[in-house]
Amino acid sequence: MIKDVCEVPFVDEEKVVRTKTKLTEQNPLDVAKIFKALSDDTRIKIAYALSEEEELCVCDVANIVGSTTATASHHLRLLKNLGLAKYQKKGKLVFYSLDDEHVRQLIQVAFAHQKEVGTIG
């Protein structure tokens, strides 16, 4: 039987120091918030829909994910507050889109990876 842990203790100090230094220059808590937001079924559906379309109004998003406009608005607001989405008001309608190409790539890569690995857990 193959074990998925080391059988002897060994630490590559150079790699550990280099990686810890790089990590201190980042903000992992904010990155974790992004993934936490996207871990919600409704929000990942919304993010995927926005990755497929240039922009969608709140009513369209609600219909796509099967929710009320109030629920869709709540989720869209959270995505906006985390810098994942942005909105633009046009007359009486509010249109949302992903904040930038990085977010679109993140969503597209996640869905592509899921297709490769199949159903998880």
N, CA, C and O atoms as CSV, one atom per row, in Angstrom:
chain,resi,resn,atom,element,x,y,z
A,1,MET,N,N,0.840,-1.184,0.000
A,1,MET,CA,C,0.000,0.000,0.000
A,1,MET,C,C,0.882,1.243,0.000
A,1,MET,O,O,1.834,1.324,0.777
A,2,ILE,N,N,0.577,2.211,-0.861
A,2,ILE,CA,C,1.349,3.444,-0.962
A,2,ILE,C,C,0.808,4.443,0.039
A,2,ILE,O,O,-0.394,4.702,0.093
A,3,LYS,N,N,1.707,5.000,0.826
A,3,LYS,CA,C,1.317,6.039,1.775
A,3,LYS,C,C,1.544,7.399,1.131
A,3,LYS,O,O,2.477,7.571,0.347
A,4,ASP,N,N,0.703,8.355,1.457
A,4,ASP,CA,C,0.825,9.692,0.878
A,4,ASP,C,C,1.498,10.674,1.826
A,4,ASP,O,O,1.261,11.880,1.762
A,5,VAL,N,N,2.342,10.141,2.709
A,5,VAL,CA,C,3.132,10.988,3.607
A,5,VAL,C,C,4.581,10.516,3.581
A,5,VAL,O,O,4.858,9.363,3.249
A,6,CYS,N,N,5.499,11.403,3.929
A,6,CYS,CA,C,6.913,11.037,3.977
A,6,CYS,C,C,7.141,10.005,5.063
A,6,CYS,O,O,6.543,10.076,6.137
A,7,GLU,N,N,8.010,9.045,4.779
A,7,GLU,CA,C,8.320,8.018,5.769
A,7,GLU,C,C,9.465,8.434,6.676
A,7,GLU,O,O,9.664,7.849,7.740
A,8,VAL,N,N,10.223,9.452,6.254
A,8,VAL,CA,C,11.308,9.991,7.083
A,8,VAL,C,C,11.193,11.509,7.078
A,8,VAL,O,O,10.822,12.096,6.062
A,9,PRO,N,N,11.504,12.147,8.194
A,9,PRO,CA,C,11.450,13.612,8.219
A,9,PRO,C,C,12.593,14.221,7.413
A,9,PRO,O,O,13.752,13.834,7.565
A,10,PHE,N,N,12.251,15.180,6.554
A,10,PHE,CA,C,13.257,15.880,5.765
A,10,PHE,C,C,12.702,17.239,5.390
A,10,PHE,O,O,11.579,17.332,4.895
A,11,VAL,N,N,13.465,18.292,5.615
A,11,VAL,CA,C,13.048,19.647,5.261
A,11,VAL,C,C,14.120,20.256,4.376
A,11,VAL,O,O,15.293,20.295,4.746
A,12,ASP,N,N,13.715,20.730,3.209
A,12,ASP,CA,C,14.624,21.428,2.311
A,12,ASP,C,C,14.593,22.895,2.719
A,12,ASP,O,O,13.748,23.658,2.252
A,13,GLU,N,N,15.505,23.280,3.582
A,13,GLU,CA,C,15.514,24.621,4.173
A,13,GLU,C,C,15.499,25.726,3.122
A,13,GLU,O,O,14.815,26.734,3.301
A,14,GLU,N,N,16.236,25.555,2.038
A,14,GLU,CA,C,16.299,26.576,0.998
A,14,GLU,C,C,14.921,26.825,0.381
A,14,GLU,O,O,14.510,27.973,0.214
A,15,LYS,N,N,14.217,25.754,0.049
A,15,LYS,CA,C,12.877,25.890,-0.522
A,15,LYS,C,C,11.903,26.491,0.487
A,15,LYS,O,O,11.066,27.325,0.143
A,16,VAL,N,N,12.026,26.059,1.722
A,16,VAL,CA,C,11.122,26.551,2.764
A,16,VAL,C,C,11.304,28.042,2.972
A,16,VAL,O,O,10.323,28.785,3.007
A,17,VAL,N,N,12.537,28.490,3.110
A,17,VAL,CA,C,12.809,29.909,3.331
A,17,VAL,C,C,12.363,30.738,2.131
A,17,VAL,O,O,11.729,31.780,2.295
A,18,ARG,N,N,12.694,30.276,0.923
A,18,ARG,CA,C,12.329,31.002,-0.296
A,18,ARG,C,C,10.805,31.139,-0.408
A,18,ARG,O,O,10.296,32.221,-0.702
A,19,THR,N,N,10.092,30.057,-0.175
A,19,THR,CA,C,8.643,30.081,-0.318
A,19,THR,C,C,7.986,30.899,0.788
A,19,THR,O,O,7.038,31.640,0.526
A,20,LYS,N,N,8.472,30.776,2.016
A,20,LYS,CA,C,7.914,31.567,3.119
A,20,LYS,C,C,8.135,33.063,2.881
A,20,LYS,O,O,7.269,33.879,3.199
A,21,THR,N,N,9.289,33.420,2.325
A,21,THR,CA,C,9.567,34.819,2.018
A,21,THR,C,C,8.595,35.341,0.980
A,21,THR,O,O,8.033,36.425,1.140
A,22,LYS,N,N,8.392,34.580,-0.079
A,22,LYS,CA,C,7.448,34.994,-1.122
A,22,LYS,C,C,6.030,35.098,-0.566
A,22,LYS,O,O,5.282,36.008,-0.924
A,23,LEU,N,N,5.668,34.168,0.304
A,23,LEU,CA,C,4.325,34.166,0.863
A,23,LEU,C,C,4.070,35.382,1.737
A,23,LEU,O,O,2.953,35.899,1.765
A,24,THR,N,N,5.087,35.846,2.450
A,24,THR,CA,C,4.910,37.026,3.298
A,24,THR,C,C,4.714,38.291,2.469
A,24,THR,O,O,4.200,39.287,2.977
A,25,GLU,N,N,5.119,38.262,1.199
A,25,GLU,CA,C,4.937,39.400,0.301
A,25,GLU,C,C,3.541,39.421,-0.318
A,25,GLU,O,O,3.165,40.395,-0.970
A,26,GLN,N,N,2.781,38.362,-0.118
A,26,GLN,CA,C,1.433,38.232,-0.671
A,26,GLN,C,C,0.406,38.502,0.424
A,26,GLN,O,O,0.758,38.799,1.566
A,27,ASN,N,N,-0.861,38.395,0.057
A,27,ASN,CA,C,-1.925,38.530,1.039
A,27,ASN,C,C,-2.851,37.317,0.919
A,27,ASN,O,O,-3.916,37.409,0.309
A,28,PRO,N,N,-2.449,36.178,1.499
A,28,PRO,CA,C,-3.237,34.957,1.334
A,28,PRO,C,C,-4.653,35.051,1.901
A,28,PRO,O,O,-5.550,34.356,1.425
A,29,LEU,N,N,-4.868,35.889,2.900
A,29,LEU,CA,C,-6.213,36.020,3.464
A,29,LEU,C,C,-7.187,36.573,2.427
A,29,LEU,O,O,-8.313,36.086,2.321
A,30,ASP,N,N,-6.775,37.574,1.666
A,30,ASP,CA,C,-7.641,38.135,0.629
A,30,ASP,C,C,-7.885,37.129,-0.492
A,30,ASP,O,O,-8.988,37.057,-1.034
A,31,VAL,N,N,-6.866,36.358,-0.839
A,31,VAL,CA,C,-7.033,35.332,-1.873
A,31,VAL,C,C,-8.002,34.264,-1.379
A,31,VAL,O,O,-8.841,33.785,-2.141
A,32,ALA,N,N,-7.890,33.894,-0.115
A,32,ALA,CA,C,-8.805,32.907,0.461
A,32,ALA,C,C,-10.249,33.398,0.405
A,32,ALA,O,O,-11.166,32.608,0.187
A,33,LYS,N,N,-10.451,34.698,0.599
A,33,LYS,CA,C,-11.804,35.270,0.529
A,33,LYS,C,C,-12.387,35.104,-0.868
A,33,LYS,O,O,-13.580,34.841,-1.016
A,34,ILE,N,N,-11.562,35.255,-1.883
A,34,ILE,CA,C,-12.019,35.071,-3.265
A,34,ILE,C,C,-12.498,33.644,-3.470
A,34,ILE,O,O,-13.589,33.417,-3.993
A,35,PHE,N,N,-11.675,32.679,-3.055
A,35,PHE,CA,C,-12.054,31.279,-3.237
A,35,PHE,C,C,-13.258,30.911,-2.370
A,35,PHE,O,O,-14.091,30.101,-2.778
A,36,LYS,N,N,-13.353,31.492,-1.193
A,36,LYS,CA,C,-14.513,31.245,-0.336
A,36,LYS,C,C,-15.778,31.751,-1.018
A,36,LYS,O,O,-16.806,31.072,-1.007
A,37,ALA,N,N,-15.708,32.931,-1.607
A,37,ALA,CA,C,-16.865,33.476,-2.318
A,37,ALA,C,C,-17.264,32.586,-3.487
A,37,ALA,O,O,-18.450,32.366,-3.731
A,38,LEU,N,N,-16.283,32.081,-4.199
A,38,LEU,CA,C,-16.569,31.244,-5.367
A,38,LEU,C,C,-16.952,29.818,-4.988
A,38,LEU,O,O,-17.371,29.046,-5.851
A,39,SER,N,N,-16.815,29.454,-3.713
A,39,SER,CA,C,-17.171,28.097,-3.293
A,39,SER,C,C,-18.682,27.922,-3.131
A,39,SER,O,O,-19.157,26.799,-2.966
A,40,ASP,N,N,-19.425,29.000,-3.176
A,40,ASP,CA,C,-20.883,28.940,-3.102
A,40,ASP,C,C,-21.447,28.565,-4.476
A,40,ASP,O,O,-21.070,29.162,-5.484
A,41,ASP,N,N,-22.346,27.581,-4.517
A,41,ASP,CA,C,-22.900,27.099,-5.789
A,41,ASP,C,C,-23.507,28.214,-6.636
A,41,ASP,O,O,-23.252,28.302,-7.837
A,42,THR,N,N,-24.301,29.052,-6.010
A,42,THR,CA,C,-24.955,30.125,-6.762
A,42,THR,C,C,-23.939,31.120,-7.299
A,42,THR,O,O,-24.030,31.535,-8.454
A,43,ARG,N,N,-22.971,31.508,-6.474
A,43,ARG,CA,C,-21.990,32.496,-6.932
A,43,ARG,C,C,-21.091,31.941,-8.034
A,43,ARG,O,O,-20.723,32.680,-8.947
A,44,ILE,N,N,-20.730,30.657,-7.974
A,44,ILE,CA,C,-19.888,30.116,-9.055
A,44,ILE,C,C,-20.707,30.023,-10.345
A,44,ILE,O,O,-20.158,30.203,-11.432
A,45,LYS,N,N,-21.999,29.747,-10.243
A,45,LYS,CA,C,-22.854,29.759,-11.440
A,45,LYS,C,C,-22.918,31.167,-12.026
A,45,LYS,O,O,-22.831,31.347,-13.241
A,46,ILE,N,N,-23.070,32.149,-11.164
A,46,ILE,CA,C,-23.115,33.544,-11.611
A,46,ILE,C,C,-21.792,33.924,-12.269
A,46,ILE,O,O,-21.774,34.523,-13.344
A,47,ALA,N,N,-20.692,33.573,-11.619
A,47,ALA,CA,C,-19.371,33.896,-12.173
A,47,ALA,C,C,-19.177,33.218,-13.528
A,47,ALA,O,O,-18.637,33.821,-14.455
A,48,TYR,N,N,-19.617,31.968,-13.641
A,48,TYR,CA,C,-19.494,31.267,-14.920
A,48,TYR,C,C,-20.330,31.974,-15.992
A,48,TYR,O,O,-19.864,32.190,-17.111
A,49,ALA,N,N,-21.560,32.328,-15.641
A,49,ALA,CA,C,-22.427,33.020,-16.603
A,49,ALA,C,C,-21.774,34.321,-17.063
A,49,ALA,O,O,-21.794,34.647,-18.250
A,50,LEU,N,N,-21.199,35.057,-16.122
A,50,LEU,CA,C,-20.538,36.312,-16.484
A,50,LEU,C,C,-19.268,36.071,-17.293
A,50,LEU,O,O,-18.856,36.934,-18.067
A,51,SER,N,N,-18.645,34.907,-17.121
A,51,SER,CA,C,-17.450,34.607,-17.910
A,51,SER,C,C,-17.801,34.256,-19.351
A,51,SER,O,O,-16.962,34.347,-20.247
A,52,GLU,N,N,-19.050,33.854,-19.562
A,52,GLU,CA,C,-19.510,33.471,-20.899
A,52,GLU,C,C,-20.092,34.649,-21.673
A,52,GLU,O,O,-20.093,34.644,-22.904
A,53,GLU,N,N,-20.579,35.643,-20.967
A,53,GLU,CA,C,-21.222,36.801,-21.586
A,53,GLU,C,C,-20.452,38.064,-21.211
A,53,GLU,O,O,-19.849,38.132,-20.140
A,54,GLU,N,N,-20.473,39.036,-22.070
A,54,GLU,CA,C,-19.796,40.310,-21.805
A,54,GLU,C,C,-20.368,40.986,-20.570
A,54,GLU,O,O,-19.635,41.480,-19.713
A,55,GLU,N,N,-21.707,40.997,-20.496
A,55,GLU,CA,C,-22.399,41.549,-19.339
A,55,GLU,C,C,-23.800,40.965,-19.295
A,55,GLU,O,O,-24.347,40.545,-20.315
A,56,LEU,N,N,-24.372,40.945,-18.097
A,56,LEU,CA,C,-25.731,40.453,-17.909
A,56,LEU,C,C,-26.445,41.351,-16.919
A,56,LEU,O,O,-25.848,41.811,-15.946
A,57,CYS,N,N,-27.734,41.603,-17.168
A,57,CYS,CA,C,-28.484,42.372,-16.188
A,57,CYS,C,C,-28.871,41.442,-15.039
A,57,CYS,O,O,-28.852,40.220,-15.180
A,58,VAL,N,N,-29.218,42.035,-13.915
A,58,VAL,CA,C,-29.545,41.268,-12.717
A,58,VAL,C,C,-30.685,40.286,-13.004
A,58,VAL,O,O,-30.659,39.151,-12.528
A,59,CYS,N,N,-31.669,40.711,-13.767
A,59,CYS,CA,C,-32.805,39.834,-14.096
A,59,CYS,C,C,-32.345,38.610,-14.891
A,59,CYS,O,O,-32.814,37.499,-14.640
A,60,ASP,N,N,-31.435,38.804,-15.841
A,60,ASP,CA,C,-30.894,37.684,-16.613
A,60,ASP,C,C,-30.152,36.723,-15.697
A,60,ASP,O,O,-30.328,35.508,-15.791
A,61,VAL,N,N,-29.322,37.264,-14.813
A,61,VAL,CA,C,-28.556,36.427,-13.877
A,61,VAL,C,C,-29.517,35.607,-13.022
A,61,VAL,O,O,-29.313,34.407,-12.842
A,62,ALA,N,N,-30.559,36.242,-12.495
A,62,ALA,CA,C,-31.531,35.535,-11.658
A,62,ALA,C,C,-32.179,34.383,-12.424
A,62,ALA,O,O,-32.365,33.297,-11.875
A,63,ASN,N,N,-32.517,34.616,-13.675
A,63,ASN,CA,C,-33.124,33.560,-14.488
A,63,ASN,C,C,-32.145,32.443,-14.793
A,63,ASN,O,O,-32.524,31.272,-14.789
A,64,ILE,N,N,-30.905,32.780,-15.055
A,64,ILE,CA,C,-29.894,31.763,-15.357
A,64,ILE,C,C,-29.670,30.841,-14.170
A,64,ILE,O,O,-29.586,29.624,-14.337
A,65,VAL,N,N,-29.571,31.410,-12.970
A,65,VAL,CA,C,-29.259,30.592,-11.785
A,65,VAL,C,C,-30.516,30.102,-11.060
A,65,VAL,O,O,-30.413,29.345,-10.094
A,66,GLY,N,N,-31.695,30.523,-11.512
A,66,GLY,CA,C,-32.940,30.066,-10.904
A,66,GLY,C,C,-33.200,30.654,-9.533
A,66,GLY,O,O,-33.602,29.947,-8.610
A,67,SER,N,N,-32.970,31.945,-9.404
A,67,SER,CA,C,-33.189,32.613,-8.123
A,67,SER,C,C,-34.058,33.849,-8.318
A,67,SER,O,O,-34.426,34.196,-9.440
A,68,THR,N,N,-34.375,34.495,-7.227
A,68,THR,CA,C,-35.068,35.776,-7.314
A,68,THR,C,C,-34.053,36.858,-7.677
A,68,THR,O,O,-32.846,36.653,-7.546
A,69,THR,N,N,-34.538,37.991,-8.127
A,69,THR,CA,C,-33.613,39.088,-8.425
A,69,THR,C,C,-32.950,39.592,-7.142
A,69,THR,O,O,-31.802,40.035,-7.169
A,70,ALA,N,N,-33.667,39.526,-6.023
A,70,ALA,CA,C,-33.069,39.950,-4.745
A,70,ALA,C,C,-31.897,39.050,-4.367
A,70,ALA,O,O,-30.858,39.535,-3.921
A,71,THR,N,N,-32.061,37.746,-4.544
A,71,THR,CA,C,-30.972,36.805,-4.237
A,71,THR,C,C,-29.802,37.013,-5.187
A,71,THR,O,O,-28.647,37.040,-4.763
A,72,ALA,N,N,-30.101,37.157,-6.461
A,72,ALA,CA,C,-29.035,37.389,-7.450
A,72,ALA,C,C,-28.298,38.685,-7.116
A,72,ALA,O,O,-27.069,38.729,-7.169
A,73,SER,N,N,-29.035,39.732,-6.775
A,73,SER,CA,C,-28.413,41.010,-6.414
A,73,SER,C,C,-27.488,40.865,-5.220
A,73,SER,O,O,-26.395,41.431,-5.197
A,74,HIS,N,N,-27.931,40.104,-4.229
A,74,HIS,CA,C,-27.107,39.874,-3.037
A,74,HIS,C,C,-25.776,39.219,-3.415
A,74,HIS,O,O,-24.712,39.667,-2.989
A,75,HIS,N,N,-25.848,38.164,-4.211
A,75,HIS,CA,C,-24.634,37.456,-4.619
A,75,HIS,C,C,-23.754,38.330,-5.513
A,75,HIS,O,O,-22.532,38.328,-5.371
A,76,LEU,N,N,-24.355,39.061,-6.413
A,76,LEU,CA,C,-23.593,39.947,-7.293
A,76,LEU,C,C,-22.894,41.043,-6.492
A,76,LEU,O,O,-21.754,41.397,-6.790
A,77,ARG,N,N,-23.561,41.570,-5.495
A,77,ARG,CA,C,-22.965,42.607,-4.639
A,77,ARG,C,C,-21.736,42.059,-3.904
A,77,ARG,O,O,-20.719,42.742,-3.788
A,78,LEU,N,N,-21.840,40.826,-3.412
A,78,LEU,CA,C,-20.702,40.213,-2.734
A,78,LEU,C,C,-19.530,40.045,-3.702
A,78,LEU,O,O,-18.388,40.341,-3.352
A,79,LEU,N,N,-19.812,39.572,-4.914
A,79,LEU,CA,C,-18.751,39.419,-5.914
A,79,LEU,C,C,-18.128,40.773,-6.252
A,79,LEU,O,O,-16.919,40.873,-6.457
A,80,LYS,N,N,-18.955,41.803,-6.308
A,80,LYS,CA,C,-18.444,43.152,-6.580
A,80,LYS,C,C,-17.566,43.637,-5.428
A,80,LYS,O,O,-16.491,44.192,-5.656
A,81,ASN,N,N,-18.016,43.433,-4.215
A,81,ASN,CA,C,-17.252,43.890,-3.048
A,81,ASN,C,C,-15.895,43.210,-2.917
A,81,ASN,O,O,-14.975,43.765,-2.316
A,82,LEU,N,N,-15.770,42.019,-3.472
A,82,LEU,CA,C,-14.493,41.309,-3.452
A,82,LEU,C,C,-13.636,41.598,-4.683
A,82,LEU,O,O,-12.548,41.042,-4.833
A,83,GLY,N,N,-14.126,42.460,-5.551
A,83,GLY,CA,C,-13.357,42.826,-6.737
A,83,GLY,C,C,-13.438,41.816,-7.860
A,83,GLY,O,O,-12.612,41.837,-8.773
A,84,LEU,N,N,-14.427,40.925,-7.808
A,84,LEU,CA,C,-14.570,39.918,-8.855
A,84,LEU,C,C,-15.517,40.362,-9.961
A,84,LEU,O,O,-15.414,39.892,-11.094
A,85,ALA,N,N,-16.433,41.259,-9.639
A,85,ALA,CA,C,-17.410,41.739,-10.609
A,85,ALA,C,C,-17.522,43.253,-10.501
A,85,ALA,O,O,-17.098,43.862,-9.519
A,86,LYS,N,N,-18.099,43.834,-11.526
A,86,LYS,CA,C,-18.370,45.282,-11.530
A,86,LYS,C,C,-19.735,45.470,-12.175
A,86,LYS,O,O,-20.251,44.571,-12.839
A,87,TYR,N,N,-20.307,46.639,-11.973
A,87,TYR,CA,C,-21.617,46.882,-12.563
A,87,TYR,C,C,-21.668,48.249,-13.223
A,87,TYR,O,O,-20.850,49.134,-12.974
A,88,GLN,N,N,-22.670,48.371,-14.072
A,88,GLN,CA,C,-22.916,49.627,-14.770
A,88,GLN,C,C,-24.429,49.788,-14.876
A,88,GLN,O,O,-25.128,48.877,-15.320
A,89,LYS,N,N,-24.920,50.933,-14.472
A,89,LYS,CA,C,-26.353,51.211,-14.560
A,89,LYS,C,C,-26.641,51.839,-15.923
A,89,LYS,O,O,-25.995,52.807,-16.324
A,90,LYS,N,N,-27.617,51.275,-16.622
A,90,LYS,CA,C,-28.042,51.798,-17.918
A,90,LYS,C,C,-29.544,52.031,-17.839
A,90,LYS,O,O,-30.344,51.101,-17.947
A,91,GLY,N,N,-29.903,53.284,-17.650
A,91,GLY,CA,C,-31.316,53.603,-17.465
A,91,GLY,C,C,-31.807,52.992,-16.168
A,91,GLY,O,O,-31.283,53.288,-15.094
A,92,LYS,N,N,-32.811,52.142,-16.270
A,92,LYS,CA,C,-33.370,51.499,-15.084
A,92,LYS,C,C,-32.803,50.100,-14.858
A,92,LYS,O,O,-33.213,49.410,-13.924
A,93,LEU,N,N,-31.876,49.680,-15.692
A,93,LEU,CA,C,-31.295,48.345,-15.575
A,93,LEU,C,C,-29.867,48.428,-15.050
A,93,LEU,O,O,-29.157,49.406,-15.281
A,94,VAL,N,N,-29.465,47.377,-14.335
A,94,VAL,CA,C,-28.094,47.271,-13.826
A,94,VAL,C,C,-27.460,46.051,-14.480
A,94,VAL,O,O,-27.987,44.942,-14.393
A,95,PHE,N,N,-26.321,46.265,-15.137
A,95,PHE,CA,C,-25.613,45.205,-15.829
A,95,PHE,C,C,-24.312,44.896,-15.102
A,95,PHE,O,O,-23.554,45.797,-14.744
A,96,TYR,N,N,-24.067,43.612,-14.893
A,96,TYR,CA,C,-22.840,43.164,-14.237
A,96,TYR,C,C,-21.934,42.472,-15.250
A,96,TYR,O,O,-22.385,41.879,-16.230
A,97,SER,N,N,-20.650,42.573,-14.971
A,97,SER,CA,C,-19.645,41.847,-15.752
A,97,SER,C,C,-18.521,41.471,-14.792
A,97,SER,O,O,-18.440,41.983,-13.676
A,98,LEU,N,N,-17.661,40.572,-15.246
A,98,LEU,CA,C,-16.498,40.241,-14.420
A,98,LEU,C,C,-15.565,41.438,-14.401
A,98,LEU,O,O,-15.519,42.218,-15.353
A,99,ASP,N,N,-14.828,41.576,-13.322
A,99,ASP,CA,C,-13.999,42.761,-13.144
A,99,ASP,C,C,-12.893,42.868,-14.180
A,99,ASP,O,O,-12.626,43.961,-14.680
A,100,ASP,N,N,-12.242,41.758,-14.515
A,100,ASP,CA,C,-11.170,41.807,-15.510
A,100,ASP,C,C,-10.877,40.413,-16.058
A,100,ASP,O,O,-11.523,39.433,-15.689
A,101,GLU,N,N,-9.903,40.350,-16.933
A,101,GLU,CA,C,-9.554,39.094,-17.603
A,101,GLU,C,C,-9.002,38.058,-16.622
A,101,GLU,O,O,-9.173,36.859,-16.843
A,102,HIS,N,N,-8.346,38.494,-15.548
A,102,HIS,CA,C,-7.836,37.537,-14.558
A,102,HIS,C,C,-8.977,36.724,-13.949
A,102,HIS,O,O,-8.863,35.510,-13.781
A,103,VAL,N,N,-10.062,37.393,-13.624
A,103,VAL,CA,C,-11.206,36.717,-13.022
A,103,VAL,C,C,-11.806,35.742,-14.036
A,103,VAL,O,O,-12.126,34.604,-13.691
A,104,ARG,N,N,-11.956,36.186,-15.285
A,104,ARG,CA,C,-12.489,35.313,-16.336
A,104,ARG,C,C,-11.616,34.058,-16.481
A,104,ARG,O,O,-12.135,32.946,-16.584
A,105,GLN,N,N,-10.317,34.238,-16.489
A,105,GLN,CA,C,-9.410,33.095,-16.614
A,105,GLN,C,C,-9.524,32.153,-15.418
A,105,GLN,O,O,-9.512,30.933,-15.583
A,106,LEU,N,N,-9.633,32.711,-14.228
A,106,LEU,CA,C,-9.777,31.902,-13.026
A,106,LEU,C,C,-11.004,30.998,-13.128
A,106,LEU,O,O,-10.928,29.806,-12.828
A,107,ILE,N,N,-12.132,31.566,-13.550
A,107,ILE,CA,C,-13.377,30.804,-13.671
A,107,ILE,C,C,-13.248,29.757,-14.775
A,107,ILE,O,O,-13.597,28.594,-14.573
A,108,GLN,N,N,-12.750,30.165,-15.935
A,108,GLN,CA,C,-12.633,29.245,-17.065
A,108,GLN,C,C,-11.680,28.092,-16.752
A,108,GLN,O,O,-11.964,26.944,-17.094
A,109,VAL,N,N,-10.557,28.389,-16.108
A,109,VAL,CA,C,-9.590,27.337,-15.760
A,109,VAL,C,C,-10.195,26.375,-14.745
A,109,VAL,O,O,-9.987,25.166,-14.845
A,110,ALA,N,N,-10.937,26.890,-13.774
A,110,ALA,CA,C,-11.567,26.025,-12.776
A,110,ALA,C,C,-12.551,25.058,-13.433
A,110,ALA,O,O,-12.574,23.874,-13.097
A,111,PHE,N,N,-13.362,25.555,-14.366
A,111,PHE,CA,C,-14.320,24.690,-15.040
A,111,PHE,C,C,-13.622,23.701,-15.967
A,111,PHE,O,O,-14.051,22.553,-16.076
A,112,ALA,N,N,-12.565,24.126,-16.630
A,112,ALA,CA,C,-11.803,23.210,-17.497
A,112,ALA,C,C,-11.160,22.106,-16.661
A,112,ALA,O,O,-11.159,20.940,-17.055
A,113,HIS,N,N,-10.622,22.478,-15.520
A,113,HIS,CA,C,-10.001,21.479,-14.636
A,113,HIS,C,C,-11.051,20.482,-14.145
A,113,HIS,O,O,-10.794,19.279,-14.106
A,114,GLN,N,N,-12.214,20.970,-13.775
A,114,GLN,CA,C,-13.272,20.088,-13.289
A,114,GLN,C,C,-13.666,19.079,-14.357
A,114,GLN,O,O,-13.933,17.920,-14.038
A,115,LYS,N,N,-13.706,19.500,-15.633
A,115,LYS,CA,C,-14.020,18.568,-16.712
A,115,LYS,C,C,-12.970,17.460,-16.799
A,115,LYS,O,O,-13.297,16.306,-17.078
A,116,GLU,N,N,-11.707,17.818,-16.559
A,116,GLU,CA,C,-10.621,16.834,-16.636
A,116,GLU,C,C,-10.689,15.816,-15.506
A,116,GLU,O,O,-10.486,14.623,-15.733
A,117,VAL,N,N,-10.971,16.274,-14.302
A,117,VAL,CA,C,-10.953,15.362,-13.150
A,117,VAL,C,C,-12.302,14.704,-12.896
A,117,VAL,O,O,-12.382,13.730,-12.147
A,118,GLY,N,N,-13.359,15.217,-13.508
A,118,GLY,CA,C,-14.687,14.632,-13.332
A,118,GLY,C,C,-15.294,15.028,-11.998
A,118,GLY,O,O,-14.912,16.028,-11.390
A,119,THR,N,N,-16.243,14.224,-11.561
A,119,THR,CA,C,-16.939,14.497,-10.304
A,119,THR,C,C,-15.972,14.346,-9.141
A,119,THR,O,O,-15.210,13.382,-9.063
A,120,ILE,N,N,-16.022,15.321,-8.238
A,120,ILE,CA,C,-15.110,15.327,-7.094
A,120,ILE,C,C,-15.859,14.889,-5.851
A,120,ILE,O,O,-16.971,15.338,-5.574
A,121,GLY,N,N,-15.208,13.990,-5.103
A,121,GLY,CA,C,-15.685,13.584,-3.786
A,121,GLY,C,C,-16.982,12.896,-3.810
A,121,GLY,O,O,-17.493,12.503,-2.761
